[in-house]
Amino acid sequence: MTAFLASAAFVVLAEMGDKTQLLAMAFATRYRWQTVMWGVFVATVVNHLFAVIVGTYLTQIIPMQYIQIAAAVSFIIFGLWTIRGDELNGEDKVSKYGPFWTVAIAFFIAEMGDKTQLATVALAAQFNSVVPVWLGTTTGMMIADGIGIIIGIVLGKRIPERMVKWAAAMIFIFFGLFGLYESLPNQFLTIPCIISALAVTALLIYLVSRMESKKEVKERTEE
């Protein structure tokens, strides 16, 4: 019971203001709160089980730094994908790649190498217990992200859909860049490299937004 309570409390505190809580806010402005909660739950259950069972041994095979870099890059790609928009952004379109899987995949990627996943690994090692830590960290995530979803629902009633989409995309991209900054070796963190990375990211955002604008114009023309 101590492992469960400690794990839950630790993750609630660690998750406050974390990118996954901000994602919960962003998704809650676009999708039904039940869909977001289930997506978060499934992603957390799988991710934290992976962290508890495999996480302590993973760094012996693949350095955690590489996992964090891959997760950061994926996050930037997901941000650009959000700007571009496709059938995954439409709640009214029935598809096996619907809102639920959008949320679940995004949260799973966000948690890879995140501090709450690393905390789950550390807690499992500290308490030498799998199930209580797994259940505790999952409960903590649901509490913290539930708070984010409530805030997102309130905000979503007052913010235009286009602004919501861009805000969600910027959250993805910001934390992707921040993740790269924290994970890349120091030799890549020189001023020229940082400026170049920001310039490339800005260019990609511009190009993707242009594609999105052309798509909207085409859709209005077809109507």
C-alpha atoms as an extended CHARMM CRD file, in Angstrom:
* protein
*
       223  EXT
         1         1  MET       CA              0.0000000000        0.0000000000        0.0000000000  PROA      1               0.0000000000
         2         2  THR       CA              2.9000000000        2.3370000000        0.7390000000  PROA      2               0.0000000000
         3         3  ALA       CA              4.3350000000        1.7770000000       -2.7440000000  PROA      3               0.0000000000
         4         4  PHE       CA              0.9360000000        2.4820000000       -4.3350000000  PROA      4               0.0000000000
         5         5  LEU       CA              0.2890000000        5.7120000000       -2.3980000000  PROA      5               0.0000000000
         6         6  ALA       CA              3.8370000000        6.9930000000       -2.7680000000  PROA      6               0.0000000000
         7         7  SER       CA              3.8320000000        6.2780000000       -6.5090000000  PROA      7               0.0000000000
         8         8  ALA       CA              0.4640000000        7.9710000000       -7.0270000000  PROA      8               0.0000000000
         9         9  ALA       CA              1.4330000000       11.0640000000       -5.0350000000  PROA      9               0.0000000000
        10        10  PHE       CA              4.8190000000       11.3630000000       -6.7200000000  PROA      10              0.0000000000
        11        11  VAL       CA              3.3780000000       11.1750000000      -10.2410000000  PROA      11              0.0000000000
        12        12  VAL       CA              0.5680000000       13.6600000000       -9.4930000000  PROA      12              0.0000000000
        13        13  LEU       CA              3.1750000000       16.1920000000       -8.3790000000  PROA      13              0.0000000000
        14        14  ALA       CA              5.5430000000       15.4070000000      -11.2680000000  PROA      14              0.0000000000
        15        15  GLU       CA              2.7430000000       15.6340000000      -13.8250000000  PROA      15              0.0000000000
        16        16  MET       CA              1.5690000000       19.1210000000      -12.8220000000  PROA      16              0.0000000000
        17        17  GLY       CA              2.4900000000       21.4030000000      -15.7160000000  PROA      17              0.0000000000
        18        18  ASP       CA              4.0730000000       18.5150000000      -17.6210000000  PROA      18              0.0000000000
        19        19  LYS       CA              3.5850000000       18.1850000000      -21.3600000000  PROA      19              0.0000000000
        20        20  THR       CA              1.1870000000       15.2620000000      -21.0490000000  PROA      20              0.0000000000
        21        21  GLN       CA             -1.0880000000       17.2730000000      -18.7770000000  PROA      21              0.0000000000
        22        22  LEU       CA             -0.9910000000       20.1170000000      -21.2990000000  PROA      22              0.0000000000
        23        23  LEU       CA             -1.8440000000       17.5720000000      -24.0030000000  PROA      23              0.0000000000
        24        24  ALA       CA             -4.8600000000       16.5000000000      -21.9730000000  PROA      24              0.0000000000
        25        25  MET       CA             -6.0020000000       20.1260000000      -21.9350000000  PROA      25              0.0000000000
        26        26  ALA       CA             -5.4840000000       20.4760000000      -25.6900000000  PROA      26              0.0000000000
        27        27  PHE       CA             -7.2410000000       17.2320000000      -26.6120000000  PROA      27              0.0000000000
        28        28  ALA       CA            -10.1610000000       17.9790000000      -24.2860000000  PROA      28              0.0000000000
        29        29  THR       CA            -10.9410000000       21.0610000000      -26.3810000000  PROA      29              0.0000000000
        30        30  ARG       CA            -11.2840000000       18.8760000000      -29.5060000000  PROA      30              0.0000000000
        31        31  TYR       CA            -12.6560000000       15.5140000000      -28.4080000000  PROA      31              0.0000000000
        32        32  ARG       CA            -15.1830000000       14.1630000000      -25.9040000000  PROA      32              0.0000000000
        33        33  TRP       CA            -13.7010000000       14.0160000000      -22.4330000000  PROA      33              0.0000000000
        34        34  GLN       CA            -14.5500000000       10.3080000000      -22.1640000000  PROA      34              0.0000000000
        35        35  THR       CA            -12.4950000000        9.6210000000      -25.3020000000  PROA      35              0.0000000000
        36        36  VAL       CA             -9.5420000000       11.5680000000      -23.9590000000  PROA      36              0.0000000000
        37        37  MET       CA             -9.6890000000        9.8180000000      -20.5770000000  PROA      37              0.0000000000
        38        38  TRP       CA             -9.7760000000        6.3650000000      -22.1500000000  PROA      38              0.0000000000
        39        39  GLY       CA             -6.9460000000        7.2540000000      -24.5240000000  PROA      39              0.0000000000
        40        40  VAL       CA             -4.8410000000        8.5450000000      -21.6390000000  PROA      40              0.0000000000
        41        41  PHE       CA             -5.6630000000        5.4860000000      -19.5500000000  PROA      41              0.0000000000
        42        42  VAL       CA             -4.7050000000        2.9320000000      -22.2000000000  PROA      42              0.0000000000
        43        43  ALA       CA             -1.5080000000        4.7780000000      -23.1250000000  PROA      43              0.0000000000
        44        44  THR       CA             -0.5170000000        5.1210000000      -19.4660000000  PROA      44              0.0000000000
        45        45  VAL       CA             -1.2470000000        1.4870000000      -18.6010000000  PROA      45              0.0000000000
        46        46  VAL       CA              0.8780000000        0.2040000000      -21.4840000000  PROA      46              0.0000000000
        47        47  ASN       CA              3.6540000000        2.7640000000      -21.1050000000  PROA      47              0.0000000000
        48        48  HSD       CA              4.0540000000        2.4440000000      -17.3530000000  PROA      48              0.0000000000
        49        49  LEU       CA              3.8730000000       -1.3490000000      -17.4510000000  PROA      49              0.0000000000
        50        50  PHE       CA              6.6670000000       -1.1870000000      -19.9840000000  PROA      50              0.0000000000
        51        51  ALA       CA              8.5760000000        1.1750000000      -17.7000000000  PROA      51              0.0000000000
        52        52  VAL       CA              8.1550000000       -0.9960000000      -14.6170000000  PROA      52              0.0000000000
        53        53  ILE       CA              9.0240000000       -4.3340000000      -16.2220000000  PROA      53              0.0000000000
        54        54  VAL       CA             11.4620000000       -3.4060000000      -18.9600000000  PROA      54              0.0000000000
        55        55  GLY       CA             12.6250000000        0.0970000000      -18.1080000000  PROA      55              0.0000000000
        56        56  THR       CA             15.2730000000       -0.8860000000      -15.6190000000  PROA      56              0.0000000000
        57        57  TYR       CA             16.8810000000       -3.1710000000      -18.1970000000  PROA      57              0.0000000000
        58        58  LEU       CA             16.3160000000       -1.0530000000      -21.2910000000  PROA      58              0.0000000000
        59        59  THR       CA             19.3340000000        1.1750000000      -20.8260000000  PROA      59              0.0000000000
        60        60  GLN       CA             21.5420000000       -1.8980000000      -20.9370000000  PROA      60              0.0000000000
        61        61  ILE       CA             20.4270000000       -2.4040000000      -24.5420000000  PROA      61              0.0000000000
        62        62  ILE       CA             19.5250000000        1.0860000000      -25.7840000000  PROA      62              0.0000000000
        63        63  PRO       CA             20.7760000000        4.2080000000      -23.9970000000  PROA      63              0.0000000000
        64        64  MET       CA             17.8600000000        6.1790000000      -22.5560000000  PROA      64              0.0000000000
        65        65  GLN       CA             19.2830000000        9.2600000000      -24.2700000000  PROA      65              0.0000000000
        66        66  TYR       CA             18.4880000000        7.7450000000      -27.6760000000  PROA      66              0.0000000000
        67        67  ILE       CA             14.9480000000        6.9520000000      -26.5740000000  PROA      67              0.0000000000
        68        68  GLN       CA             14.4550000000       10.5270000000      -25.4110000000  PROA      68              0.0000000000
        69        69  ILE       CA             15.8070000000       11.8970000000      -28.7150000000  PROA      69              0.0000000000
        70        70  ALA       CA             13.5000000000        9.6420000000      -30.7390000000  PROA      70              0.0000000000
        71        71  ALA       CA             10.5150000000       10.6700000000      -28.6150000000  PROA      71              0.0000000000
        72        72  ALA       CA             11.3620000000       14.3710000000      -29.0230000000  PROA      72              0.0000000000
        73        73  VAL       CA             11.6170000000       14.0750000000      -32.8150000000  PROA      73              0.0000000000
        74        74  SER       CA              8.3300000000       12.1420000000      -32.9140000000  PROA      74              0.0000000000
        75        75  PHE       CA              6.7200000000       14.9150000000      -30.9080000000  PROA      75              0.0000000000
        76        76  ILE       CA              7.7880000000       17.5600000000      -33.4130000000  PROA      76              0.0000000000
        77        77  ILE       CA              6.4390000000       15.4160000000      -36.2480000000  PROA      77              0.0000000000
        78        78  PHE       CA              3.1340000000       15.0090000000      -34.4070000000  PROA      78              0.0000000000
        79        79  GLY       CA              2.9470000000       18.7770000000      -33.9730000000  PROA      79              0.0000000000
        80        80  LEU       CA              3.4180000000       19.3150000000      -37.7120000000  PROA      80              0.0000000000
        81        81  TRP       CA              0.8570000000       16.5830000000      -38.3480000000  PROA      81              0.0000000000
        82        82  THR       CA             -1.6210000000       18.4520000000      -36.1380000000  PROA      82              0.0000000000
        83        83  ILE       CA             -1.1460000000       21.6340000000      -38.1780000000  PROA      83              0.0000000000
        84        84  ARG       CA             -1.5220000000       19.7650000000      -41.4690000000  PROA      84              0.0000000000
        85        85  GLY       CA             -4.6790000000       18.0200000000      -40.3140000000  PROA      85              0.0000000000
        86        86  ASP       CA             -6.3240000000       14.9440000000      -41.7800000000  PROA      86              0.0000000000
        87        87  GLU       CA             -9.0260000000       12.4410000000      -40.9180000000  PROA      87              0.0000000000
        88        88  LEU       CA             -7.5520000000       11.9270000000      -37.4680000000  PROA      88              0.0000000000
        89        89  ASN       CA             -8.5690000000       15.4560000000      -36.5340000000  PROA      89              0.0000000000
        90        90  GLY       CA            -12.2450000000       14.9300000000      -37.3310000000  PROA      90              0.0000000000
        91        91  GLU       CA            -14.2780000000       13.5780000000      -34.4650000000  PROA      91              0.0000000000
        92        92  ASP       CA            -17.2430000000       13.1180000000      -36.7580000000  PROA      92              0.0000000000
        93        93  LYS       CA            -15.3940000000       10.7400000000      -39.0890000000  PROA      93              0.0000000000
        94        94  VAL       CA            -15.7010000000        7.1030000000      -38.1200000000  PROA      94              0.0000000000
        95        95  SER       CA            -12.3920000000        5.3170000000      -38.6630000000  PROA      95              0.0000000000
        96        96  LYS       CA            -10.1940000000        2.8140000000      -36.9180000000  PROA      96              0.0000000000
        97        97  TYR       CA             -7.7460000000        5.7280000000      -36.7130000000  PROA      97              0.0000000000
        98        98  GLY       CA            -10.1560000000        7.9370000000      -34.8140000000  PROA      98              0.0000000000
        99        99  PRO       CA             -9.8300000000       10.3070000000      -31.8610000000  PROA      99              0.0000000000
       100       100  PHE       CA             -9.2010000000        7.5080000000      -29.3420000000  PROA      100             0.0000000000
       101       101  TRP       CA             -6.0970000000        6.2520000000      -31.1460000000  PROA      101             0.0000000000
       102       102  THR       CA             -4.9420000000        9.8110000000      -31.8130000000  PROA      102             0.0000000000
       103       103  VAL       CA             -4.9500000000       10.4880000000      -28.0650000000  PROA      103             0.0000000000
       104       104  ALA       CA             -3.5230000000        7.1140000000      -27.0740000000  PROA      104             0.0000000000
       105       105  ILE       CA             -0.6250000000        7.2300000000      -29.5530000000  PROA      105             0.0000000000
       106       106  ALA       CA              0.1940000000       10.8520000000      -28.7320000000  PROA      106             0.0000000000
       107       107  PHE       CA              0.3060000000       10.1340000000      -25.0050000000  PROA      107             0.0000000000
       108       108  PHE       CA              2.3710000000        6.9990000000      -25.4680000000  PROA      108             0.0000000000
       109       109  ILE       CA              4.9350000000        8.9340000000      -27.5110000000  PROA      109             0.0000000000
       110       110  ALA       CA              4.8750000000       11.8220000000      -25.0290000000  PROA      110             0.0000000000
       111       111  GLU       CA              5.5930000000        9.5000000000      -22.1110000000  PROA      111             0.0000000000
       112       112  MET       CA              8.5970000000        7.8530000000      -23.7700000000  PROA      112             0.0000000000
       113       113  GLY       CA             11.6040000000        9.2400000000      -21.9410000000  PROA      113             0.0000000000
       114       114  ASP       CA              9.4150000000       11.6700000000      -19.9820000000  PROA      114             0.0000000000
       115       115  LYS       CA             10.1280000000       12.3580000000      -16.3220000000  PROA      115             0.0000000000
       116       116  THR       CA              7.0490000000       10.4460000000      -15.1700000000  PROA      116             0.0000000000
       117       117  GLN       CA              8.1850000000        7.3450000000      -17.0590000000  PROA      117             0.0000000000
       118       118  LEU       CA             11.6710000000        7.6800000000      -15.6090000000  PROA      118             0.0000000000
       119       119  ALA       CA             10.1150000000        8.2010000000      -12.1810000000  PROA      119             0.0000000000
       120       120  THR       CA              8.1540000000        4.9770000000      -12.6510000000  PROA      120             0.0000000000
       121       121  VAL       CA             11.3920000000        3.1230000000      -13.3510000000  PROA      121             0.0000000000
       122       122  ALA       CA             13.0060000000        4.6440000000      -10.2530000000  PROA      122             0.0000000000
       123       123  LEU       CA             10.0070000000        3.8890000000       -8.0320000000  PROA      123             0.0000000000
       124       124  ALA       CA              9.8830000000        0.2730000000       -9.2160000000  PROA      124             0.0000000000
       125       125  ALA       CA             13.5650000000       -0.1180000000       -8.3730000000  PROA      125             0.0000000000
       126       126  GLN       CA             13.1650000000        1.5970000000       -5.0070000000  PROA      126             0.0000000000
       127       127  PHE       CA             10.1910000000       -0.4420000000       -3.8150000000  PROA      127             0.0000000000
       128       128  ASN       CA             11.2070000000       -3.5880000000       -5.7220000000  PROA      128             0.0000000000
       129       129  SER       CA              7.5490000000       -4.0290000000       -6.5770000000  PROA      129             0.0000000000
       130       130  VAL       CA              5.8600000000       -4.1400000000       -9.9750000000  PROA      130             0.0000000000
       131       131  VAL       CA              2.0720000000       -4.1160000000       -9.5430000000  PROA      131             0.0000000000
       132       132  PRO       CA              1.6690000000       -1.5080000000       -6.7430000000  PROA      132             0.0000000000
       133       133  VAL       CA              4.0070000000        0.9370000000       -8.4900000000  PROA      133             0.0000000000
       134       134  TRP       CA              2.3210000000        0.3090000000      -11.8510000000  PROA      134             0.0000000000
       135       135  LEU       CA             -1.1560000000        0.9010000000      -10.3980000000  PROA      135             0.0000000000
       136       136  GLY       CA              0.0340000000        3.8650000000       -8.3370000000  PROA      136             0.0000000000
       137       137  THR       CA              1.7110000000        5.7140000000      -11.1940000000  PROA      137             0.0000000000
       138       138  THR       CA             -1.2540000000        5.0240000000      -13.4880000000  PROA      138             0.0000000000
       139       139  THR       CA             -3.6560000000        6.4000000000      -10.8480000000  PROA      139             0.0000000000
       140       140  GLY       CA             -1.4750000000        9.4760000000      -10.4100000000  PROA      140             0.0000000000
       141       141  MET       CA             -1.4540000000       10.1230000000      -14.1560000000  PROA      141             0.0000000000
       142       142  MET       CA             -5.2330000000        9.8160000000      -14.3900000000  PROA      142             0.0000000000
       143       143  ILE       CA             -5.7350000000       12.2760000000      -11.5110000000  PROA      143             0.0000000000
       144       144  ALA       CA             -3.3270000000       14.8730000000      -12.9210000000  PROA      144             0.0000000000
       145       145  ASP       CA             -4.5240000000       14.5500000000      -16.5220000000  PROA      145             0.0000000000
       146       146  GLY       CA             -8.1460000000       14.5330000000      -15.3560000000  PROA      146             0.0000000000
       147       147  ILE       CA             -7.4700000000       18.0010000000      -13.9490000000  PROA      147             0.0000000000
       148       148  GLY       CA             -6.0180000000       18.9700000000      -17.3350000000  PROA      148             0.0000000000
       149       149  ILE       CA             -9.0890000000       17.6490000000      -19.1390000000  PROA      149             0.0000000000
       150       150  ILE       CA            -11.4380000000       19.6730000000      -16.9130000000  PROA      150             0.0000000000
       151       151  ILE       CA             -9.4370000000       22.8280000000      -17.6520000000  PROA      151             0.0000000000
       152       152  GLY       CA             -9.4200000000       21.9630000000      -21.3680000000  PROA      152             0.0000000000
       153       153  ILE       CA            -13.2000000000       21.5760000000      -21.4600000000  PROA      153             0.0000000000
       154       154  VAL       CA            -13.6540000000       25.0200000000      -19.8830000000  PROA      154             0.0000000000
       155       155  LEU       CA            -11.1870000000       26.6220000000      -22.2870000000  PROA      155             0.0000000000
       156       156  GLY       CA            -12.5840000000       24.8140000000      -25.3100000000  PROA      156             0.0000000000
       157       157  LYS       CA            -15.9290000000       26.5370000000      -24.9600000000  PROA      157             0.0000000000
       158       158  ARG       CA            -14.2750000000       29.9360000000      -25.3720000000  PROA      158             0.0000000000
       159       159  ILE       CA            -11.5050000000       29.3520000000      -27.9280000000  PROA      159             0.0000000000
       160       160  PRO       CA            -11.9750000000       29.0130000000      -31.7340000000  PROA      160             0.0000000000
       161       161  GLU       CA            -11.1590000000       25.5730000000      -33.1910000000  PROA      161             0.0000000000
       162       162  ARG       CA             -8.3290000000       26.8740000000      -35.3880000000  PROA      162             0.0000000000
       163       163  MET       CA             -6.6460000000       28.5040000000      -32.3970000000  PROA      163             0.0000000000
       164       164  VAL       CA             -7.0270000000       25.2880000000      -30.4210000000  PROA      164             0.0000000000
       165       165  LYS       CA             -5.3990000000       23.2750000000      -33.2030000000  PROA      165             0.0000000000
       166       166  TRP       CA             -2.4460000000       25.6550000000      -33.4180000000  PROA      166             0.0000000000
       167       167  ALA       CA             -2.0630000000       25.7560000000      -29.6520000000  PROA      167             0.0000000000
       168       168  ALA       CA             -1.9760000000       21.9610000000      -29.5240000000  PROA      168             0.0000000000
       169       169  ALA       CA              0.5780000000       21.8520000000      -32.3440000000  PROA      169             0.0000000000
       170       170  MET       CA              2.8050000000       24.4190000000      -30.6490000000  PROA      170             0.0000000000
       171       171  ILE       CA              2.6860000000       22.4070000000      -27.4290000000  PROA      171             0.0000000000
       172       172  PHE       CA              3.8730000000       19.3270000000      -29.3200000000  PROA      172             0.0000000000
       173       173  ILE       CA              6.6400000000       21.1990000000      -31.1120000000  PROA      173             0.0000000000
       174       174  PHE       CA              7.8080000000       23.1690000000      -28.0720000000  PROA      174             0.0000000000
       175       175  PHE       CA              8.2370000000       20.0860000000      -25.9360000000  PROA      175             0.0000000000
       176       176  GLY       CA              9.8350000000       18.2460000000      -28.8430000000  PROA      176             0.0000000000
       177       177  LEU       CA             12.4620000000       20.9720000000      -29.1720000000  PROA      177             0.0000000000
       178       178  PHE       CA             12.8940000000       21.1290000000      -25.4140000000  PROA      178             0.0000000000
       179       179  GLY       CA             13.3190000000       17.3690000000      -25.3230000000  PROA      179             0.0000000000
       180       180  LEU       CA             16.0410000000       17.5650000000      -27.9630000000  PROA      180             0.0000000000
       181       181  TYR       CA             17.7540000000       20.3200000000      -25.9910000000  PROA      181             0.0000000000
       182       182  GLU       CA             17.7890000000       18.1410000000      -22.8870000000  PROA      182             0.0000000000
       183       183  SER       CA             18.7700000000       14.9160000000      -24.6670000000  PROA      183             0.0000000000
       184       184  LEU       CA             21.3070000000       15.8200000000      -27.3540000000  PROA      184             0.0000000000
       185       185  PRO       CA             25.0370000000       15.7130000000      -26.5490000000  PROA      185             0.0000000000
       186       186  ASN       CA             26.6350000000       19.0460000000      -25.6570000000  PROA      186             0.0000000000
       187       187  GLN       CA             28.5110000000       19.2910000000      -28.9600000000  PROA      187             0.0000000000
       188       188  PHE       CA             25.1520000000       19.7390000000      -30.7160000000  PROA      188             0.0000000000
       189       189  LEU       CA             24.0060000000       22.5020000000      -28.3510000000  PROA      189             0.0000000000
       190       190  THR       CA             26.1270000000       25.2940000000      -29.7930000000  PROA      190             0.0000000000
       191       191  ILE       CA             24.4980000000       28.5910000000      -30.7450000000  PROA      191             0.0000000000
       192       192  PRO       CA             24.7600000000       27.9340000000      -34.5310000000  PROA      192             0.0000000000
       193       193  CYS       CA             23.1920000000       24.4760000000      -34.1290000000  PROA      193             0.0000000000
       194       194  ILE       CA             20.3600000000       25.8020000000      -31.9780000000  PROA      194             0.0000000000
       195       195  ILE       CA             19.6290000000       28.6630000000      -34.3960000000  PROA      195             0.0000000000
       196       196  SER       CA             19.7220000000       26.2590000000      -37.3390000000  PROA      196             0.0000000000
       197       197  ALA       CA             17.3340000000       23.8560000000      -35.6030000000  PROA      197             0.0000000000
       198       198  LEU       CA             14.9000000000       26.6650000000      -34.7980000000  PROA      198             0.0000000000
       199       199  ALA       CA             15.1200000000       27.9630000000      -38.3740000000  PROA      199             0.0000000000
       200       200  VAL       CA             14.4320000000       24.5170000000      -39.8490000000  PROA      200             0.0000000000
       201       201  THR       CA             11.5080000000       24.0140000000      -37.4740000000  PROA      201             0.0000000000
       202       202  ALA       CA             10.0630000000       27.4290000000      -38.3620000000  PROA      202             0.0000000000
       203       203  LEU       CA             10.4350000000       26.6150000000      -42.0720000000  PROA      203             0.0000000000
       204       204  LEU       CA              8.6570000000       23.2830000000      -41.6180000000  PROA      204             0.0000000000
       205       205  ILE       CA              5.8410000000       24.9860000000      -39.6990000000  PROA      205             0.0000000000
       206       206  TYR       CA              5.4870000000       27.5360000000      -42.5000000000  PROA      206             0.0000000000
       207       207  LEU       CA              5.4550000000       24.8950000000      -45.2480000000  PROA      207             0.0000000000
       208       208  VAL       CA              2.9600000000       22.6900000000      -43.4340000000  PROA      208             0.0000000000
       209       209  SER       CA              0.7030000000       25.6450000000      -42.6440000000  PROA      209             0.0000000000
       210       210  ARG       CA              0.7700000000       26.5990000000      -46.3360000000  PROA      210             0.0000000000
       211       211  MET       CA             -0.3030000000       23.0600000000      -47.2080000000  PROA      211             0.0000000000
       212       212  GLU       CA             -3.0980000000       23.2980000000      -44.6760000000  PROA      212             0.0000000000
       213       213  SER       CA             -4.2510000000       26.6520000000      -46.0670000000  PROA      213             0.0000000000
       214       214  LYS       CA             -4.3140000000       25.2890000000      -49.6290000000  PROA      214             0.0000000000
       215       215  LYS       CA             -6.3230000000       22.3050000000      -48.4480000000  PROA      215             0.0000000000
       216       216  GLU       CA             -8.8810000000       24.5790000000      -46.7690000000  PROA      216             0.0000000000
       217       217  VAL       CA             -9.1740000000       26.7100000000      -49.9120000000  PROA      217             0.0000000000
       218       218  LYS       CA             -9.6830000000       23.5930000000      -52.0220000000  PROA      218             0.0000000000
       219       219  GLU       CA            -12.3670000000       22.2950000000      -49.6590000000  PROA      219             0.0000000000
       220       220  ARG       CA            -14.2270000000       25.6170000000      -49.7470000000  PROA      220             0.0000000000
       221       221  THR       CA            -14.0100000000       25.6490000000      -53.5540000000  PROA      221             0.0000000000
       222       222  GLU       CA            -15.4110000000       22.1360000000      -53.8050000000  PROA      222             0.0000000000
       223       223  GLU       CA            -18.3180000000       23.1330000000      -51.5660000000  PROA      223             0.0000000000
